[in-house]
């Protein structure tokens, strides 16, 4: 029998009802990323058909969660966060092996879940701005986008992994 998906396991403790779907999505991403653990370093950075590499997607999940939740806290990005963004596609930037990238992504997801648990109803719709252009959002909007963005990239990572393994790109 397949494992029950997070959204069917009941409420995540300490998370307000309005953010349950975001918490479930983050838990799902964490579990889905576990399916990538047996990739080789070569497979991790392949770009079949010009698609983004699995390594990029995993690294981007960690970085985008950090950046979006920085905005949700009402802060601006640091120079280090901007540098991380600039290097997400670079296979030579550490960490660049499967185990380390997954550890980084898991830590970012765990941190995101801690932030979600700390949000109260009173601050849910507090205004926040995004980027240099100070585009308008809210705590709720940023958390929901962070979760759905992570889901999007985990799905792409899983699909790209299946393509790489199915076509035997690196195992020929």
ROMIZA-993744 format. One line per 8 residues: number of its first residue (from 1); for each residue x, y, z of N, C-alpha, C, O, CB. Coordinates in Angstrom, 1 decimal. Glycine has a CB too. Layout:
N
NUM> X/Y/Z/X/Y/Z/X/Y/Z/X/Y/Z/X/Y/Z; ...
***
This chain:
172
1> 0.8/-1.2/0.0/0.0/0.0/0.0/0.9/1.2/0.0/1.9/1.3/0.7/-1.0/0.0/1.2; 0.5/2.2/-0.8/1.3/3.5/-0.9/1.1/4.3/0.4/0.1/4.2/1.0/0.8/4.3/-2.2; 2.1/5.1/0.7/2.0/5.9/1.8/1.0/7.0/1.6/0.8/7.5/0.4/3.4/6.6/2.1; 0.2/7.3/2.6/-0.8/8.3/2.5/-0.1/9.7/2.3/0.8/10.0/3.1/-1.7/8.3/3.7; -0.6/10.5/1.4/0.0/11.8/1.2/-0.3/12.7/2.4/-1.3/12.5/3.1/-0.7/12.5/-0.1; 0.6/13.6/2.6/0.5/14.5/3.8/-0.8/15.2/4.0/-1.3/15.3/5.2/1.6/15.5/3.8; -1.4/15.6/3.0/-2.7/16.4/3.1/-3.8/15.5/3.6/-4.9/16.0/4.1/-3.1/17.0/1.8; -3.6/14.1/3.6/-4.6/13.2/4.0/-4.3/12.6/5.4/-5.0/11.8/5.9/-4.8/12.1/3.1
9> -3.2/13.1/6.0/-2.8/12.6/7.3/-3.4/13.4/8.5/-3.1/13.1/9.7/-1.3/12.6/7.4; -4.1/14.4/8.2/-4.7/15.3/9.3/-3.9/16.5/9.5/-2.9/16.7/8.8/-4.7/14.5/10.6; -4.3/17.4/10.4/-3.7/18.6/10.6/-2.2/18.5/11.1/-1.9/17.6/11.9/-4.5/19.4/11.6; -1.4/19.5/10.6/0.0/19.5/11.1/-0.1/20.3/12.5/-0.6/21.4/12.5/0.9/20.3/10.1; 0.4/19.7/13.5/0.4/20.3/14.8/1.0/21.7/14.8/2.0/22.0/14.1/1.1/19.5/15.9; 0.4/22.6/15.5/0.9/24.0/15.7/0.7/24.9/14.5/1.2/26.1/14.5/2.3/24.0/16.1; 0.1/24.4/13.5/-0.1/25.3/12.3/-1.6/25.7/12.2/-2.5/24.9/12.4/0.2/24.5/11.0; -1.8/27.0/12.1/-3.2/27.5/12.0/-3.9/26.9/10.8/-3.2/26.6/9.8/-3.2/29.1/12.0
17> -5.2/26.8/10.8/-6.0/26.2/9.7/-5.7/26.8/8.4/-5.6/26.1/7.3/-7.4/26.3/10.0; -5.5/28.1/8.3/-5.3/28.8/7.1/-4.0/28.4/6.4/-3.9/28.6/5.2/-5.3/30.3/7.3; -3.0/27.9/7.1/-1.7/27.5/6.6/-1.5/26.0/6.5/-0.4/25.6/6.2/-0.6/28.2/7.4; -2.6/25.2/6.8/-2.4/23.8/6.7/-2.0/23.3/5.3/-1.1/22.4/5.2/-3.7/23.1/7.1; -2.6/23.8/4.3/-2.2/23.4/3.0/-0.8/23.7/2.6/-0.1/22.9/2.0/-3.2/24.0/1.9; -0.3/24.8/3.1/1.1/25.2/2.8/2.0/24.2/3.6/3.0/23.7/3.1/1.4/26.6/3.3; 1.7/23.9/4.8/2.5/23.0/5.6/2.5/21.6/5.0/3.5/20.9/4.9/2.0/22.9/7.1; 1.3/21.1/4.6/1.2/19.8/3.9/2.1/19.8/2.6/2.7/18.8/2.4/-0.2/19.5/3.6
25> 2.0/20.9/1.9/2.8/20.9/0.6/4.3/20.8/0.9/5.0/20.1/0.2/2.5/22.2/-0.1; 4.8/21.5/1.9/6.2/21.5/2.3/6.6/20.1/2.8/7.7/19.6/2.4/6.5/22.5/3.4; 5.8/19.5/3.5/6.1/18.1/4.0/6.1/17.2/2.8/7.0/16.3/2.7/5.0/17.6/5.0; 5.2/17.3/1.8/5.2/16.5/0.6/6.5/16.7/-0.2/7.1/15.7/-0.7/3.9/16.9/-0.3; 6.9/17.9/-0.3/8.2/18.2/-1.0/9.3/17.5/-0.4/10.2/16.9/-1.0/8.4/19.7/-1.1; 9.4/17.6/1.0/10.5/17.0/1.7/10.5/15.5/1.4/11.6/14.9/1.2/10.4/17.2/3.2; 9.4/14.9/1.4/9.3/13.4/1.2/9.6/13.1/-0.3/10.3/12.1/-0.5/7.9/12.9/1.5; 9.1/13.9/-1.2/9.4/13.6/-2.6/10.8/13.7/-3.0/11.4/13.0/-3.8/8.5/14.6/-3.5
33> 11.5/14.7/-2.3/13.0/14.9/-2.6/13.8/13.6/-2.2/14.8/13.4/-2.8/13.5/16.1/-1.9; 13.3/12.9/-1.3/13.9/11.6/-0.8/14.1/10.6/-1.9/15.0/9.8/-1.9/13.2/11.0/0.3; 13.2/10.7/-3.0/13.3/9.8/-4.1/14.5/10.0/-5.0/14.8/9.3/-5.9/12.0/9.8/-4.9; 15.2/11.1/-4.8/16.3/11.5/-5.6/17.7/11.1/-5.1/18.7/11.3/-5.7/16.3/13.0/-5.8; 17.7/10.5/-3.9/18.9/10.2/-3.2/19.9/9.3/-3.9/21.1/9.3/-3.6/18.6/9.5/-1.9; 19.4/8.4/-4.9/20.3/7.5/-5.5/20.9/8.0/-6.9/21.5/7.3/-7.6/19.6/6.2/-5.8; 20.7/9.3/-7.1/21.3/9.9/-8.3/22.8/10.0/-8.2/23.3/10.2/-7.1/20.7/11.3/-8.6; 23.5/9.8/-9.3/24.9/10.0/-9.3/25.2/11.5/-9.5/24.3/12.2/-9.8/25.6/9.2/-10.5
41> 26.4/11.9/-9.2/26.7/13.3/-9.3/26.6/13.7/-10.8/26.1/14.8/-11.1/28.2/13.6/-8.8; 26.9/12.8/-11.7/26.7/13.2/-13.1/25.3/13.4/-13.5/24.9/14.3/-14.1/27.4/12.1/-14.0; 24.4/12.5/-13.0/23.0/12.6/-13.3/22.4/13.8/-12.7/21.5/14.4/-13.3/22.2/11.3/-12.8; 22.9/14.2/-11.5/22.3/15.4/-10.8/22.4/16.6/-11.7/21.5/17.5/-11.5/23.1/15.6/-9.5; 23.4/16.8/-12.5/23.6/18.0/-13.2/23.4/17.9/-14.7/23.7/18.8/-15.5/25.0/18.5/-13.0; 22.8/16.8/-15.2/22.4/16.7/-16.6/21.3/17.6/-16.9/20.5/17.9/-16.0/22.1/15.2/-16.9; 21.2/18.0/-18.1/20.1/18.9/-18.6/19.5/18.3/-19.9/19.7/18.9/-21.0/20.7/20.4/-18.9; 18.8/17.3/-19.7/18.2/16.6/-20.9/17.3/17.5/-21.7/16.3/18.0/-21.2/17.5/15.3/-20.5
49> 17.6/17.6/-23.0/16.7/18.4/-23.9/16.8/19.9/-23.5/15.9/20.7/-23.9/15.3/17.9/-23.8; 17.8/20.3/-22.7/17.9/21.7/-22.3/17.1/22.0/-21.0/17.0/23.2/-20.6/17.4/22.6/-23.4; 16.4/21.0/-20.4/15.7/21.2/-19.2/16.7/21.5/-18.1/17.9/21.2/-18.1/14.9/19.9/-18.8; 16.2/22.2/-17.1/17.0/22.5/-15.9/17.4/21.2/-15.2/16.7/20.2/-15.2/16.3/23.4/-14.9; 18.6/21.2/-14.6/19.1/20.0/-14.0/18.3/19.7/-12.7/17.8/20.6/-12.1/20.6/20.1/-13.7; 18.4/18.5/-12.2/17.8/18.1/-10.9/18.5/18.9/-9.8/17.9/19.4/-8.9/17.9/16.6/-10.7; 19.8/19.0/-10.0/20.6/19.8/-9.0/20.1/21.2/-8.8/20.0/21.7/-7.7/22.1/19.8/-9.3; 19.8/21.9/-10.0/19.3/23.2/-9.9/18.0/23.2/-9.1/17.8/24.0/-8.2/19.1/23.8/-11.3
57> 17.1/22.3/-9.5/15.7/22.3/-8.8/15.9/22.1/-7.3/15.2/22.8/-6.5/14.9/21.2/-9.4; 16.7/21.2/-6.9/16.9/21.0/-5.4/17.5/22.2/-4.8/17.0/22.6/-3.7/17.8/19.7/-5.2; 18.5/22.8/-5.4/19.2/24.0/-4.8/18.2/25.1/-4.8/18.2/25.9/-3.9/20.4/24.3/-5.6; 17.4/25.3/-5.9/16.4/26.4/-6.0/15.3/26.3/-4.9/14.8/27.3/-4.4/15.8/26.4/-7.4; 14.9/25.0/-4.6/13.9/24.9/-3.6/14.4/25.5/-2.3/13.7/26.3/-1.6/13.5/23.4/-3.4; 15.6/25.1/-1.9/16.2/25.7/-0.7/16.3/27.2/-0.7/16.0/27.9/0.2/17.6/25.0/-0.4; 16.9/27.7/-1.8/17.1/29.1/-1.9/15.9/29.9/-2.0/15.7/31.0/-1.4/18.0/29.4/-3.1; 14.9/29.5/-2.8/13.6/30.2/-2.9/12.8/30.2/-1.6/12.2/31.2/-1.3/12.8/29.7/-4.1
65> 12.8/29.1/-0.9/12.2/29.1/0.4/12.8/30.2/1.3/12.1/30.9/2.0/12.2/27.7/1.1; 14.1/30.2/1.4/14.8/31.1/2.2/14.5/32.6/1.8/14.2/33.4/2.7/16.3/30.9/2.2; 14.5/32.8/0.5/14.3/34.2/0.1/12.8/34.6/0.3/12.6/35.7/0.8/14.6/34.3/-1.4; 11.9/33.8/-0.1/10.5/34.2/0.0/10.1/34.3/1.5/9.3/35.2/1.9/9.6/33.1/-0.6; 10.6/33.5/2.4/10.3/33.6/3.8/11.0/34.8/4.5/10.6/35.3/5.5/10.6/32.3/4.5; 12.1/35.2/3.9/12.8/36.4/4.3/11.8/37.6/4.1/11.7/38.5/5.0/14.2/36.7/3.6; 11.2/37.7/2.9/10.3/38.7/2.6/9.0/38.6/3.6/8.5/39.6/4.0/9.8/38.6/1.1; 8.6/37.4/3.8/7.4/37.2/4.7/7.7/37.7/6.1/6.8/38.2/6.8/7.1/35.7/4.8
73> 9.0/37.6/6.6/9.4/38.2/7.9/9.5/39.7/7.8/9.7/40.3/8.8/10.7/37.6/8.3; 9.4/40.3/6.6/9.5/41.7/6.5/10.9/42.2/6.3/11.2/43.4/6.5/8.9/42.4/7.7; 11.8/41.4/5.9/13.2/41.7/5.7/13.6/41.8/4.2/12.9/41.2/3.4/14.1/40.8/6.4; 14.7/42.4/3.9/15.2/42.5/2.6/16.2/41.3/2.4/16.7/40.8/3.4/15.9/43.8/2.3; 16.5/41.0/1.2/17.5/39.9/1.0/18.9/40.4/1.3/19.2/41.6/1.1/17.5/39.4/-0.5; 19.7/39.5/1.8/21.1/39.9/2.1/22.0/39.7/0.9/21.5/39.0/-0.1/21.7/39.0/3.3; 23.2/40.2/0.9/24.1/40.0/-0.3/24.3/38.5/-0.5/24.4/38.0/-1.6/25.4/40.7/-0.1; 24.4/37.7/0.6/24.6/36.3/0.5/23.5/35.6/-0.2/23.7/34.7/-1.0/24.9/35.6/1.9
81> 22.2/36.0/0.2/21.1/35.4/-0.5/21.1/35.7/-2.0/20.7/34.9/-2.8/19.8/35.9/0.2; 21.4/36.9/-2.3/21.5/37.3/-3.8/22.6/36.5/-4.5/22.4/36.1/-5.6/21.8/38.8/-3.9; 23.7/36.3/-3.8/24.8/35.5/-4.4/24.3/34.0/-4.6/24.7/33.4/-5.6/26.0/35.5/-3.6; 23.6/33.5/-3.7/23.1/32.1/-3.8/22.2/32.0/-5.0/22.3/31.1/-5.8/22.3/31.7/-2.5; 21.3/33.0/-5.2/20.4/33.0/-6.3/21.2/33.0/-7.6/20.9/32.2/-8.5/19.5/34.2/-6.3; 22.2/33.8/-7.7/23.0/33.9/-8.9/23.7/32.6/-9.3/24.0/32.4/-10.4/24.0/35.1/-8.8; 24.0/31.8/-8.3/24.8/30.6/-8.5/24.0/29.3/-8.5/24.6/28.2/-8.5/25.8/30.5/-7.5; 22.7/29.4/-8.5/21.9/28.1/-8.3/22.1/27.1/-9.5/21.9/25.9/-9.3/20.4/28.5/-8.2
89> 22.3/27.6/-10.7/22.5/26.7/-11.8/23.9/26.2/-12.0/24.2/25.3/-12.8/22.1/27.4/-13.1; 24.8/26.7/-11.2/26.3/26.4/-11.4/26.6/25.1/-10.7/26.7/25.1/-9.4/27.1/27.6/-10.9; 26.9/24.1/-11.4/27.2/22.7/-10.9/28.5/22.7/-10.1/28.8/21.8/-9.3/27.2/21.7/-12.0; 29.4/23.7/-10.3/30.7/23.8/-9.6/30.6/24.4/-8.2/31.5/24.3/-7.4/31.7/24.5/-10.5; 29.4/25.1/-8.0/29.3/25.7/-6.7/28.9/24.7/-5.6/28.0/23.9/-5.8/28.2/26.8/-6.7; 29.6/24.7/-4.5/29.2/23.8/-3.4/27.9/24.3/-2.7/27.7/25.5/-2.6/30.3/23.5/-2.4; 27.1/23.4/-2.1/27.2/22.0/-2.2/26.7/21.6/-3.6/25.8/22.2/-4.2/26.4/21.3/-1.1; 27.3/20.5/-4.2/27.0/20.1/-5.5/26.8/18.6/-5.6/26.8/18.0/-6.7/27.9/20.6/-6.5
97> 26.8/17.9/-4.5/26.5/16.4/-4.5/25.1/16.2/-4.0/24.6/17.0/-3.3/27.6/15.7/-3.7; 24.6/15.0/-4.3/23.2/14.7/-4.0/22.9/14.8/-2.5/22.0/15.5/-2.1/22.9/13.3/-4.5; 23.7/14.1/-1.7/23.5/14.1/-0.3/23.5/15.5/0.4/22.6/15.8/1.2/24.5/13.2/0.4; 24.5/16.3/0.0/24.6/17.7/0.6/23.4/18.6/0.1/22.9/19.3/0.9/25.9/18.3/0.2; 23.1/18.5/-1.2/22.0/19.3/-1.7/20.6/18.9/-1.0/19.8/19.7/-0.7/21.8/19.1/-3.2; 20.4/17.6/-0.8/19.2/17.1/-0.2/19.2/17.6/1.3/18.2/18.0/1.8/19.1/15.6/-0.2; 20.3/17.5/1.9/20.4/18.0/3.3/20.1/19.5/3.4/19.4/19.9/4.3/21.9/17.7/3.9; 20.6/20.3/2.5/20.3/21.7/2.4/18.9/22.0/2.2/18.3/22.8/2.8/21.2/22.4/1.3
105> 18.3/21.2/1.3/16.8/21.4/1.0/16.0/21.0/2.2/15.0/21.7/2.5/16.4/20.6/-0.3; 16.3/19.9/2.8/15.6/19.4/4.0/15.7/20.5/5.1/14.7/20.7/5.8/16.1/18.1/4.5; 16.8/21.1/5.3/17.0/22.1/6.4/16.2/23.3/6.0/15.6/23.9/6.9/18.5/22.5/6.5; 16.1/23.7/4.8/15.3/24.9/4.3/13.8/24.6/4.5/13.1/25.4/5.0/15.6/25.2/2.9; 13.4/23.4/4.2/12.0/23.0/4.4/11.6/23.0/5.9/10.6/23.4/6.3/11.7/21.6/3.8; 12.5/22.4/6.7/12.3/22.4/8.2/12.2/23.8/8.7/11.4/24.1/9.6/13.4/21.6/8.9; 13.1/24.7/8.3/13.0/26.1/8.7/11.7/26.7/8.3/11.1/27.5/9.0/14.2/26.8/8.2; 11.3/26.4/7.0/10.1/27.0/6.5/8.9/26.5/7.4/8.0/27.3/7.7/9.8/26.6/5.1
113> 8.9/25.2/7.8/7.8/24.7/8.6/7.8/25.4/10.0/6.7/25.7/10.5/7.9/23.2/8.7; 9.0/25.7/10.5/9.1/26.4/11.8/8.5/27.8/11.7/7.8/28.2/12.6/10.5/26.5/12.3; 8.7/28.4/10.6/8.2/29.8/10.3/6.7/29.7/10.2/5.9/30.5/10.8/8.8/30.4/9.1; 6.2/28.7/9.4/4.7/28.5/9.3/4.1/28.3/10.6/3.0/28.9/10.9/4.4/27.3/8.3; 4.7/27.5/11.4/4.1/27.2/12.8/4.1/28.5/13.7/3.2/28.6/14.5/4.9/26.2/13.5; 5.0/29.4/13.4/5.0/30.6/14.3/4.1/31.7/13.8/3.9/32.7/14.5/6.5/31.1/14.3; 3.4/31.6/12.7/2.6/32.6/12.2/1.2/32.6/12.9/0.6/31.5/13.0/2.4/32.5/10.6; 0.8/33.7/13.3/-0.6/33.8/14.0/-1.6/34.4/13.0/-1.2/35.0/12.0/-0.5/34.6/15.3
121> -2.8/34.2/13.3/-3.9/34.7/12.5/-3.8/36.2/12.4/-4.1/36.8/11.3/-5.3/34.4/13.0; -3.3/36.9/13.4/-3.2/38.3/13.5/-2.3/38.9/12.5/-2.4/40.0/12.0/-2.8/38.8/14.9; -1.2/38.1/12.1/-0.2/38.6/11.2/-0.4/38.1/9.8/0.4/38.4/8.9/1.2/38.3/11.7; -1.3/37.2/9.6/-1.5/36.5/8.3/-1.6/37.4/7.1/-0.9/37.2/6.1/-2.7/35.6/8.4; -2.3/38.5/7.2/-2.5/39.4/6.1/-1.8/40.7/6.3/-2.1/41.7/5.7/-4.0/39.7/5.9; -0.7/40.7/7.1/0.1/41.9/7.2/0.8/42.1/5.9/1.3/41.2/5.2/1.2/41.7/8.4; 0.9/43.4/5.5/1.5/43.7/4.2/3.0/43.4/4.2/3.7/43.7/5.2/1.2/45.1/3.8; 3.5/42.9/3.1/4.9/42.7/2.9/5.2/43.2/1.5/4.4/43.2/0.6/5.3/41.2/3.1
129> 6.5/43.4/1.2/6.9/43.8/-0.1/8.0/42.8/-0.6/8.7/42.2/0.2/7.5/45.2/-0.2; 8.1/42.7/-1.9/9.0/41.7/-2.5/9.9/42.4/-3.5/9.5/43.1/-4.4/8.2/40.6/-3.3; 11.2/42.2/-3.3/12.2/42.7/-4.3/12.5/44.1/-4.2/11.9/44.9/-3.5/11.8/42.3/-5.6; 13.4/44.5/-5.1/13.8/45.9/-5.2/12.6/46.8/-5.6/12.5/48.0/-5.2/14.9/46.1/-6.2; 11.7/46.3/-6.4/10.5/47.0/-6.8/9.4/47.1/-5.7/8.4/47.8/-5.9/9.9/46.4/-8.1; 9.7/46.5/-4.6/8.8/46.5/-3.5/7.3/46.1/-3.9/6.4/46.8/-3.6/8.8/47.9/-2.8; 7.2/45.0/-4.6/5.9/44.6/-5.1/5.1/44.2/-3.9/5.6/43.5/-3.0/6.0/43.4/-6.1; 3.8/44.4/-3.9/2.9/44.2/-2.7/2.6/42.7/-2.6/2.3/42.0/-3.5/1.7/45.0/-2.8
137> 2.6/42.2/-1.3/2.2/40.9/-1.0/1.7/40.9/0.5/1.6/42.0/1.1/3.3/39.8/-1.2; 1.5/39.8/1.0/1.2/39.6/2.5/2.0/38.4/3.0/2.6/37.6/2.2/-0.4/39.4/2.7; 2.0/38.2/4.3/2.6/37.1/4.9/2.0/35.8/4.3/2.7/34.9/3.9/2.5/37.1/6.5; 0.6/35.8/4.3/-0.1/34.7/3.7/0.3/34.4/2.3/0.6/33.3/1.9/-1.6/34.9/3.8; 0.3/35.4/1.5/0.7/35.3/0.0/2.1/34.7/-0.2/2.3/33.9/-1.0/0.5/36.6/-0.7; 3.0/35.2/0.6/4.4/34.7/0.5/4.5/33.3/0.9/5.2/32.5/0.3/5.3/35.6/1.3; 3.9/32.9/2.0/4.0/31.5/2.5/3.3/30.6/1.5/3.9/29.6/1.2/3.3/31.4/3.9; 2.2/31.0/1.0/1.5/30.1/0.0/2.3/30.0/-1.2/2.4/28.9/-1.8/0.1/30.6/-0.3
145> 2.9/31.1/-1.7/3.7/31.0/-2.9/5.0/30.2/-2.7/5.4/29.4/-3.5/4.1/32.4/-3.4; 5.6/30.4/-1.5/6.8/29.6/-1.2/6.5/28.1/-1.3/7.3/27.3/-1.9/7.3/30.0/0.2; 5.4/27.7/-0.7/5.0/26.3/-0.7/4.7/25.8/-2.1/5.2/24.7/-2.5/3.8/26.0/0.2; 3.9/26.5/-2.9/3.6/26.0/-4.2/4.8/26.1/-5.1/4.9/25.2/-6.0/2.4/26.9/-4.8; 5.6/27.0/-5.0/6.9/27.1/-5.8/7.8/25.9/-5.5/8.3/25.3/-6.4/7.6/28.4/-5.5; 7.9/25.5/-4.2/8.7/24.3/-3.9/8.0/23.1/-4.5/8.8/22.2/-5.0/8.7/24.2/-2.3; 6.7/23.0/-4.5/6.0/21.8/-5.1/6.3/21.8/-6.6/6.6/20.7/-7.1/4.5/21.9/-4.9; 6.3/22.9/-7.2/6.5/22.9/-8.7/7.9/22.4/-9.0/8.1/21.6/-9.9/6.4/24.4/-9.2
153> 8.9/22.9/-8.2/10.3/22.5/-8.5/10.6/21.0/-8.1/11.4/20.4/-8.7/11.3/23.4/-7.8; 9.9/20.6/-7.0/10.1/19.1/-6.7/9.5/18.2/-7.7/10.1/17.2/-8.1/9.5/18.8/-5.3; 8.4/18.6/-8.3/7.8/17.9/-9.4/8.7/17.8/-10.6/8.9/16.8/-11.2/6.5/18.4/-9.8; 9.3/19.0/-10.9/10.2/19.0/-12.1/11.5/18.2/-11.8/11.9/17.5/-12.7/10.6/20.5/-12.4; 12.0/18.2/-10.6/13.1/17.4/-10.2/12.8/15.9/-10.4/13.6/15.1/-10.9/13.6/17.7/-8.8; 11.7/15.5/-9.9/11.3/14.1/-10.0/11.1/13.7/-11.4/11.5/12.6/-11.8/10.0/13.8/-9.2; 10.4/14.5/-12.2/10.2/14.2/-13.6/11.5/14.1/-14.4/11.7/13.2/-15.1/9.3/15.2/-14.3; 12.4/15.1/-14.2/13.7/15.1/-14.8/14.5/13.8/-14.4/15.2/13.2/-15.3/14.5/16.3/-14.5
161> 14.4/13.4/-13.2/15.1/12.2/-12.7/14.6/11.0/-13.5/15.3/10.1/-13.9/14.9/12.0/-11.2; 13.3/10.9/-13.6/12.7/9.8/-14.3/13.1/9.7/-15.8/13.4/8.7/-16.3/11.1/9.8/-14.3; 13.2/10.9/-16.4/13.7/11.0/-17.8/15.1/10.5/-17.9/15.5/9.7/-18.7/13.6/12.4/-18.4; 16.0/11.0/-17.0/17.4/10.7/-17.0/17.6/9.2/-16.8/18.3/8.5/-17.5/18.2/11.5/-15.9; 16.9/8.6/-15.8/17.0/7.2/-15.5/16.4/6.3/-16.6/16.9/5.3/-17.0/16.4/6.9/-14.2; 15.2/6.8/-17.1/14.5/6.0/-18.2/15.3/5.9/-19.5/15.2/4.9/-20.2/13.2/6.7/-18.4; 16.0/7.0/-19.8/16.8/7.0/-21.0/18.2/6.6/-20.8/19.0/6.4/-21.8/16.8/8.4/-21.6; 18.6/6.3/-19.5/19.9/5.8/-19.2/21.0/6.8/-19.6/22.1/6.4/-20.0/20.2/4.5/-19.9
169> 20.8/8.1/-19.5/21.7/9.1/-19.9/23.1/8.9/-19.3/24.1/8.8/-20.1/21.3/10.5/-19.4; 23.3/8.7/-18.0/24.6/8.6/-17.4/25.0/7.2/-17.1/26.1/6.9/-16.7/24.6/9.4/-16.2; 24.1/6.2/-17.4/24.4/4.8/-17.0/24.7/3.9/-18.2/24.6/2.7/-18.1/23.3/4.2/-16.2; 24.9/4.5/-19.3/25.2/3.8/-20.6/26.5/3.1/-20.6/26.9/2.4/-21.5/25.0/4.6/-21.8
***
